[in-house]
Amino acid sequence: MQTYLVGGAVRDKLLGRPIKDQDWVVVGSTTEQMLAQGYQAVGADFPVFLHPKTKEEYALARIERKIGAGYSGFSCDASSKVSLEEDLLRRDLTINAMAMDDQGNIIDPYNGQQDLKDKLLRHVSTAFVEDPLRVLRVARFAARYHSLGFRIAPETMALMHTIVSNGELTALSAERVWQETARSLLEDNPEIYFENLRACKALAEWFPELDVLWGIPNPPKWHPEIDTGIHTMMVLQQAVKLSDKLTVRFAALVHDLGKGLTEPENWPSHPGHEKRGLEAINTLCDRLKSPNDCRELGLMVSQYHTHVHQAFELKASTVLGMLNRCDVWRKPQRFADCLLTCKADARGRTNFEDSEYKNAEYIWQAYEAALEVDIKAIVAKGYQGKAIKEQTEQQRISVIQNLKVLS
């Protein structure tokens, strides 16, 4: 029985990056022997065990063979005769197919160290095409290591395209697609994930509402970058600078989906795209089974980002109406995130990247001013029933109007 540190821990150790999790491969052992030594079995599809003390994962070296569609259509041979090299051969990328023994020696049968030096994300073998989840994983790695200069090898991108062309992506579960997407959105360069999915035609499979945005123009006066797809990626980049929240980054991604539904004869104008985007966002969220908080913020930003962009032109009653419909009184943090995403939208344009955005500050001040209206004092004056709400609304409109005059 020999154990080796494998995969991401070896890769990140060689890159000098923090190691979050350590995974181990065990060669020359059996399930019975692992259990006898106190390891706890946790793998449903293949033999994976938790160490009795560290609780780190130890997997028996295995060979997988494709027997069905999707990422789960594999048979597994985890006998004690499977070698380390055979186990590493089944992995996705060469930089993930290295191992380290207990002496610190690197076992690198597929030239992962050279690809690290060359900053290349390259598949280990043509068996790469057997697992459609690898399309998303490689795109995610490209997003994670983009700042270090990594790129996807052309021959690997070609195999990703082959997987898509074969219709294999449809075999993926929504949960797995969302998991990879959410992890990518939390990277420093999530736009690279979506750009690479688009390059291999995978974006159209799972994100058609997003994919159609490329090629749709915006008015050059407000959008020097013109293309809506490019604008969306720029907004996502700005969202990364402003927030590490998944909800904010997702809302940035979907805020303009309504523009994909504009009739071409109306281009480059997009009247009513704010509300048209709601159906597209709901359809995408249903497909991905994305969390409710991501959906809710995405819908809010889609519907109200133009309101915020036009903040100083709005009537006080319109501002209050927006605050009410956004339920800011019960969920102020969500509304603050909405304003933050609007700021990312405003800055996600060529030559506007560092621009001031006082609109969000003004809307938030309007909320704080309206919040100061004393409802108890209104009740104390004898107002009852609907009159309490009407008087509260009137006073809130009044304080917002005063704030508008001062602004």
BELKA-V399290 format. One record per pair of residues at least 12 apart in sequence whose C-alpha atoms are under 7 Angstrom apart, sorted by sequence separation. I is the first residue (numbers start at 1). J is the second residue. If there is no record, write none. Layout:
# BELKA-V399290
i-><I | I>
j-><J | J>
This chain:
# BELKA-V399290
i-><9 | 39 | 40 | 47 | 48 | 64 | 215 | 216 | 9 | 39 | 47 | 63 | 64 | 214 | 215 | 236 | 239 | 38 | 62 | 63 | 98 | 110 | 214 | 259 | 343 | 62 | 63 | 97 | 213 | 214 | 258 | 31 | 62 | 94 | 213 | 214 | 236 | 258 | 5 | 6 | 61 | 94 | 95 | 235 | 236 | 343 | 375 | 5 | 6 | 60 | 94 | 95 | 258 | 281 | 5 | 6 | 258 | 4 | 5 | 62 | 95 | 257 | 3 | 4 | 61 | 95 | 232 | 256 | 278 | 339 | 3 | 4 | 61 | 258 | 373 | 3 | 61 | 63 | 257 | 373 | 2 | 3 | 63 | 85 | 257 | 278 | 1 | 2 | 62 | 135 | 277 | 1 | 2 | 61 | 64 | 370 | 1 | 63 | 254 | 275 | 1 | 93 | 94 | 274 | 275 | 93 | 94 | 121 | 274 | 370 | 46 | 93 | 94 | 119 | 120 | 121 | 122 | 129 | 369 | 370 | 92 | 93 | 119 | 120 | 121 | 122 | 132 | 369 | 26 | 92 | 119 | 120 | 121 | 23 | 24 | 25 | 26 | 27 | 91 | 120 | 123 | 22 | 23 | 24 | 25 | 26 | 27 | 122 | 129 | 366 | 23 | 24 | 25 | 26 | 89 | 25 | 92 | 132 | 132 | 164 | 301 | 305 | 366 | 164 | 300 | 133 | 161 | 140 | 160 | 161 | 143 | 297 | 301 | 92 | 191 | 137 | 144 | 146 | 157 | 251 | 255 | 136 | 140 | 143 | 144 | 250 | 254 | 144 | 191 | 143 | 191 | 247 | 251 | 255 | 256 | 143 | 210 | 213 | 247 | 251 | 255 | 189 | 209 | 212 | 250 | 311 | 30 | 143 | 219 | 30 | 142 | 143 | 217 | 218 | 219 | 247 | 251 | 309 | 29 | 142 | 209 | 217 | 218 | 308 | 28 | 188 | 308 | 311 | 27 | 28 | 140 | 139 | 27 | 27 | 27 | 139 | 139 | 186 | 71 | 186 | 70 | 71 | 185 | 70 | 71 | 66 | 185 | 209 | 207 | 320 | 317 | 316 | 11 | 316 | 11 | 316 | 8 | 10 | 7 | 10 | 248 | 252 | 7 | 10 | 251 | 7 | 6 | 7 | 6 | 248 | 5 | 6 | 4 | 5 | 4 | 5 | 4 | 4 | 70 | 69 | 70 | 71 | 69 | 70 | 239 | 239 | 238 | 235 | 238 | 178 | 235 | 238 | 177 | 178 | 235 | 174 | 175 | 235 | 174 | 175 | 234 | 174 | 234 | 231 | 231 | 225 | 224 | 225 | 223 | 224 | 223>
j-><21 | 51 | 52 | 59 | 60 | 76 | 227 | 228 | 22 | 52 | 60 | 76 | 77 | 227 | 228 | 249 | 252 | 52 | 76 | 77 | 112 | 124 | 228 | 273 | 357 | 77 | 78 | 112 | 228 | 229 | 273 | 47 | 78 | 110 | 229 | 230 | 252 | 274 | 22 | 23 | 78 | 111 | 112 | 252 | 253 | 360 | 392 | 23 | 24 | 78 | 112 | 113 | 276 | 299 | 24 | 25 | 277 | 24 | 25 | 82 | 115 | 277 | 24 | 25 | 82 | 116 | 253 | 277 | 299 | 360 | 25 | 26 | 83 | 280 | 395 | 26 | 84 | 86 | 280 | 396 | 26 | 27 | 87 | 109 | 281 | 302 | 26 | 27 | 87 | 160 | 302 | 27 | 28 | 87 | 90 | 396 | 28 | 90 | 281 | 302 | 29 | 121 | 122 | 302 | 303 | 122 | 123 | 150 | 303 | 399 | 76 | 123 | 124 | 149 | 150 | 151 | 152 | 159 | 399 | 400 | 123 | 124 | 150 | 151 | 152 | 153 | 163 | 400 | 58 | 124 | 151 | 152 | 153 | 56 | 57 | 58 | 59 | 60 | 124 | 153 | 156 | 56 | 57 | 58 | 59 | 60 | 61 | 156 | 163 | 400 | 58 | 59 | 60 | 61 | 124 | 61 | 128 | 168 | 169 | 201 | 338 | 342 | 403 | 202 | 338 | 172 | 200 | 180 | 200 | 201 | 184 | 338 | 342 | 134 | 233 | 180 | 187 | 189 | 200 | 294 | 298 | 180 | 184 | 187 | 188 | 294 | 298 | 189 | 236 | 189 | 237 | 293 | 297 | 301 | 302 | 190 | 257 | 260 | 294 | 298 | 302 | 237 | 257 | 260 | 298 | 359 | 79 | 192 | 268 | 80 | 192 | 193 | 267 | 268 | 269 | 297 | 301 | 359 | 80 | 193 | 260 | 268 | 269 | 359 | 80 | 240 | 360 | 363 | 80 | 81 | 193 | 193 | 82 | 83 | 84 | 196 | 197 | 244 | 131 | 246 | 131 | 132 | 246 | 132 | 133 | 130 | 249 | 280 | 284 | 397 | 397 | 397 | 95 | 400 | 96 | 401 | 96 | 98 | 96 | 99 | 337 | 341 | 97 | 100 | 341 | 98 | 98 | 99 | 99 | 341 | 99 | 100 | 99 | 100 | 100 | 101 | 101 | 102 | 168 | 168 | 171 | 172 | 171 | 172 | 341 | 344 | 344 | 344 | 347 | 288 | 345 | 348 | 288 | 290 | 347 | 287 | 288 | 348 | 288 | 289 | 348 | 289 | 349 | 348 | 349 | 349 | 349 | 350 | 349 | 350 | 350>
